[in-house]
Amino acid sequence: MLNRPEFQSYVQSECFLRPLGLPMGTELSFALLGQGEYNQNFSFIHPLTQQKLVLRINTGSQMHLENQIEYEFSALKNLEASGRTPKALFCDNSKSILPYGTLVMEWLPGRPLDYRRDLQKAAEIFADIHSTPVPAGHQLMEPAHPAKAIYDECMEMFTHYFDWEQADPVIVRLLEELISEIGRLPLCDGSSAPKCIVNTEVNSGNFLINKEGNSYLIDWEKPLLSEAAQDLGHFLVPTTTFWKTDVILTPDEIRGFVELYEKAMNGRMDTSCLSERLPLFFTVTCLRGVTWCAMALREYSQPDRPLSNADTLAKIKDYINEDFLRKLLNNYVRKNFLRG
């Protein structure tokens, strides 16, 4: 991306420099900070303020949104008061020079979360984010039945794999068993849990942990207005903890984390529904992790894919195999793992 003519044209254009308060002709130096499946992030230094900033380039939308980068920008503005997310400076969805939406935000320090030593910090981050008041004019999507919405998303991702001529019949059958088992859960039951802004993508690599001062949660690509249990379920399931590490939390560790979260919340939001709602989100999120990997495996086979990541592909293959899927089915879905 850095060497593409349209990238150089964009970062020298008025639509990029003017919101930064910089005159035409200003030359900036960019370094690749990291990339995911649908975004690339570049760091640069503002020459007047010396502030380190991030240019985020969005290449696709998991939410099927035309205004994906504007949606992310709006969520970051809504969460700015939490002190736990990057401050967004501006976004540009014109796609007049680059064929992608862009977002500029502050760079934040920190290392990825370690599940063995950072659960206290994670609980505090979640509590601060979930208790942040939601403004009346928010643009967040709000599913009527969040657990059912996750299940429906899983079905869509599974179909993408199922229709692939290279789909493994054994994997298809195991995914169908998971879908059948989880489909029997009370996915559409009502809940009195308070609504809050949830990230929905809370793997360890999206945390920035610091020894002193604030720690953060970044990558707000898919936020929703939902229940706190959706984030906590995603954070705790083996399909998340194993993604960037080799950690799978025990029932005692999971229960201990929930206690840390409730203590960190300190009455700012009602958490009395967690014991009922967390097992539901925990289980349906197991399905989400593997159906996403199945879909991504097909996408990675496409020669015209704009972004790819070798580490991600290797982990996808760890998940889309018979042994892992059987363990997930027997040890988590067919048992209430949270009860030990």
C-alpha positions in Angstrom: 0.0 0.0 0.0 2.8 2.5 0.9 4.3 2.4 -2.6 1.0 2.6 -4.5 0.7 5.9 -6.4 -2.9 6.5 -5.1 -1.6 6.2 -1.5 1.0 8.8 -2.1 -1.5 11.0 -3.9 -3.9 10.7 -1.0 -1.5 11.6 1.8 -0.4 14.7 -0.1 -4.0 15.8 -0.9 -6.0 18.6 0.7 -8.6 16.2 1.9 -6.0 14.5 4.1 -3.7 17.4 5.1 -6.4 20.1 5.7 -8.1 18.3 8.6 -4.7 17.9 10.2 -4.1 21.6 10.0 -1.2 21.1 7.5 -0.5 23.0 4.4 -0.3 21.5 0.9 3.2 20.3 0.2 3.7 18.8 3.6 5.5 15.5 3.4 4.9 12.8 6.0 6.6 9.5 6.6 4.5 6.5 7.2 5.3 3.1 8.7 3.1 -0.1 8.6 1.7 -0.6 12.1 -0.3 -3.7 11.4 -3.0 -5.2 9.3 -6.1 -7.3 9.8 -8.5 -8.9 7.4 -10.2 -5.7 6.3 -7.9 -2.9 7.5 -4.3 -1.6 7.2 -2.9 0.7 9.9 0.0 3.1 9.4 1.7 5.3 12.0 3.0 8.8 11.3 4.1 11.9 13.3 2.3 15.2 13.1 5.0 17.6 12.2 3.6 20.5 14.2 2.4 18.8 17.4 4.8 15.9 17.3 1.8 13.7 18.2 2.0 10.1 16.9 -1.1 9.3 14.9 -2.6 6.3 13.0 -4.0 6.3 9.5 -6.4 3.4 9.2 -7.4 2.3 5.7 -10.5 0.2 5.5 -10.7 -2.3 2.6 -14.0 -4.1 3.3 -16.8 -4.4 5.8 -17.8 -7.5 7.8 -21.0 -5.7 8.5 -21.8 -5.1 4.8 -21.8 -1.4 5.3 -21.1 1.2 2.6 -20.1 3.7 5.2 -17.9 1.3 7.3 -15.3 3.9 8.2 -17.9 6.5 9.2 -19.6 3.9 11.4 -16.3 3.1 13.2 -15.5 6.8 13.6 -18.9 7.5 15.1 -18.5 4.7 17.7 -15.1 6.0 18.7 -16.5 9.5 19.3 -19.3 7.9 21.4 -16.7 6.1 23.5 -14.2 9.0 23.9 -15.4 9.7 27.4 -14.4 6.2 28.6 -10.7 7.0 28.3 -10.2 3.5 27.0 -10.3 3.9 23.3 -8.3 5.9 20.7 -9.4 9.5 20.1 -10.6 9.8 16.5 -9.6 13.0 14.7 -11.4 12.6 11.4 -12.6 10.1 8.8 -12.9 10.3 5.0 -15.3 8.1 3.1 -15.2 10.0 -0.2 -13.0 7.3 -1.9 -12.1 10.0 -4.4 -8.4 9.2 -4.5 -8.0 6.0 -2.6 -10.7 3.5 -3.3 -11.1 2.9 0.5 -12.4 4.8 3.5 -9.8 6.3 5.9 -9.7 7.2 9.5 -7.1 9.2 11.5 -6.8 8.6 15.2 -4.3 8.9 18.0 -1.7 6.3 18.5 -1.8 4.6 21.8 1.0 2.7 23.7 0.7 -0.8 25.1 1.3 -4.5 24.5 -1.2 -7.3 23.8 -3.2 -8.7 26.7 -1.8 -11.7 28.6 -4.7 -13.9 29.9 -2.6 -15.2 32.8 -1.7 -11.8 34.2 -3.9 -9.1 32.8 -7.5 -10.2 33.6 -7.8 -7.5 36.2 -6.9 -4.8 33.7 -9.3 -6.3 31.1 -12.1 -6.3 33.6 -11.5 -2.6 34.3 -11.4 -1.7 30.6 -14.7 -3.5 29.9 -16.3 -1.9 32.9 -15.3 1.6 31.8 -16.5 1.0 28.3 -19.7 -0.7 29.1 -20.7 2.0 31.6 -20.1 4.9 29.2 -23.4 6.6 28.5 -24.8 6.1 25.0 -25.7 9.4 23.3 -29.3 9.8 22.0 -28.1 10.4 18.4 -25.9 7.3 18.1 -25.6 5.5 14.8 -25.0 2.0 16.3 -26.8 -1.0 15.0 -29.0 -2.6 17.7 -30.1 -6.1 17.1 -33.5 -7.0 18.7 -32.1 -10.4 19.7 -28.3 -10.2 19.9 -27.7 -14.0 20.5 -30.0 -14.8 17.5 -28.2 -12.2 15.4 -24.9 -13.9 16.1 -26.4 -17.3 15.2 -27.8 -15.9 12.0 -24.4 -14.4 11.1 -22.9 -17.9 11.8 -25.4 -19.5 9.3 -24.4 -17.0 6.7 -20.7 -17.6 7.2 -21.3 -21.4 7.2 -23.2 -21.2 3.9 -20.3 -19.4 2.4 -18.1 -22.4 3.2 -20.8 -25.0 2.5 -21.2 -23.7 -1.1 -17.4 -23.9 -1.8 -16.4 -26.7 -4.1 -13.3 -27.3 -1.9 -15.2 -27.7 1.4 -14.2 -30.7 3.5 -17.2 -33.0 4.0 -16.1 -34.0 7.5 -15.8 -30.3 8.5 -19.2 -29.6 7.0 -20.8 -32.4 9.0 -19.2 -31.2 12.3 -20.2 -27.6 11.7 -23.8 -28.8 11.0 -23.8 -30.6 14.3 -22.7 -27.5 16.1 -25.3 -25.5 14.3 -28.0 -28.0 15.3 -27.0 -28.1 18.9 -26.7 -24.3 19.3 -29.9 -23.7 17.4 -31.8 -25.3 20.3 -30.7 -22.6 22.7 -33.1 -19.8 23.8 -31.6 -17.4 21.3 -34.7 -15.2 21.1 -35.5 -15.0 24.8 -36.0 -11.4 26.1 -33.5 -9.9 28.6 -33.7 -7.1 31.1 -29.9 -6.5 30.8 -29.0 -2.8 30.2 -27.9 -1.9 26.7 -24.3 -0.6 26.3 -21.7 -0.3 23.5 -19.9 -3.6 22.9 -16.9 -4.1 20.7 -17.8 -7.7 19.6 -14.1 -8.5 18.6 -12.3 -8.7 21.9 -9.3 -10.9 21.2 -6.0 -10.4 23.1 -4.4 -8.5 20.2 -7.0 -5.7 20.4 -6.0 -4.7 23.9 -3.1 -2.4 24.7 -1.9 -3.1 28.2 0.4 -0.7 30.1 2.1 -1.3 33.4 1.3 2.3 34.5 -1.5 4.6 33.4 -4.5 3.5 31.3 -4.8 0.4 29.2 -7.0 0.3 26.1 -9.3 -1.6 23.8 -8.8 -0.8 20.1 -10.1 -2.0 16.7 -13.7 -0.8 16.8 -14.7 -2.2 13.4 -17.9 -4.0 14.5 -19.4 -2.2 17.6 -23.1 -2.7 18.5 -25.6 -1.5 21.0 -26.1 -4.8 22.9 -25.6 -6.5 26.3 -22.3 -6.6 28.2 -22.5 -10.4 28.1 -21.9 -10.4 24.4 -18.4 -8.9 24.9 -17.6 -11.0 27.9 -18.7 -14.2 26.2 -16.6 -13.4 23.3 -13.6 -12.5 25.5 -13.8 -15.8 27.5 -14.5 -18.5 24.9 -11.7 -20.8 23.7 -12.2 -19.7 20.1 -11.1 -16.3 21.2 -8.4 -17.0 23.8 -6.7 -19.6 21.6 -6.7 -17.2 18.6 -3.6 -15.2 19.3 -2.2 -17.4 22.1 -2.4 -21.0 23.2 -4.6 -20.3 26.3 -7.9 -21.9 27.1 -9.4 -20.6 30.4 -10.7 -22.9 33.1 -14.2 -22.6 34.6 -12.6 -21.2 37.8 -10.7 -18.6 35.8 -13.8 -17.6 33.9 -15.9 -17.2 37.1 -13.0 -15.3 38.7 -12.9 -12.9 35.7 -16.7 -12.2 36.0 -16.2 -11.3 39.7 -13.4 -8.9 38.7 -15.7 -7.3 36.2 -18.6 -6.9 38.6 -16.2 -5.4 41.2 -14.8 -3.0 38.6 -18.2 -1.9 37.5 -18.8 -0.8 41.1 -22.6 -0.3 40.7 -22.3 1.9 37.6 -24.4 -0.6 35.6 -26.7 -3.5 36.6 -24.8 -6.8 36.2 -27.4 -9.1 37.8 -28.3 -10.7 34.4 -24.8 -11.9 33.7 -25.2 -15.3 35.4 -28.1 -16.0 33.1 -27.0 -14.4 29.9 -23.3 -15.1 29.8 -23.6 -18.9 29.2 -25.8 -18.2 26.2 -23.4 -15.8 24.6 -20.5 -18.0 25.5 -21.9 -21.0 23.6 -23.2 -19.2 20.5 -19.8 -17.4 20.2 -18.1 -20.8 20.0 -20.0 -21.3 16.8 -19.2 -17.8 15.6 -15.4 -18.4 15.9 -15.3 -21.5 13.8 -17.9 -20.5 11.1 -15.9 -17.3 10.6 -12.7 -19.4 10.2 -14.5 -21.6 7.7 -15.6 -18.6 5.7 -12.2 -17.0 5.9 -10.5 -20.2 4.7 -12.5 -19.9 1.5 -11.7 -16.2 1.2 -8.0 -16.9 1.6 -8.1 -19.2 -1.4 -9.2 -16.3 -3.7 -6.3 -14.9 -5.7 -7.8 -11.4 -5.8 -8.1 -10.9 -2.0 -6.7 -7.4 -1.1 -5.2 -8.4 2.3 -3.8 -11.6 3.6 -2.0 -12.6 6.8 0.1 -15.8 7.1 -0.3 -16.1 10.9 -4.1 -15.7 10.5 -4.2 -18.4 7.9 -2.2 -20.8 10.1 -4.6 -20.3 13.0 -7.7 -20.7 10.8 -6.3 -24.1 9.8 -5.9 -25.0 13.5 -9.6 -24.3 14.0 -11.0 -25.9 10.8 -9.9 -29.4 11.6 -11.8 -32.4 12.9 -10.0 -32.7 16.3 -10.6 -29.0 17.3 -14.3 -29.1 16.2 -15.0 -32.3 18.1 -13.5 -30.9 21.3 -15.6 -27.8 20.9 -18.7 -29.8 20.3 -18.2 -32.2 23.2 -16.5 -30.1 25.8 -18.3 -26.8 25.4 -21.5 -26.9 23.4 -22.9 -30.2 24.8 -21.8 -29.2 28.4 -22.4 -26.1 30.4 -18.6 -25.4 30.7 -19.2 -22.4 32.9 -20.5 -24.6 35.7 -17.2 -26.6 35.8 
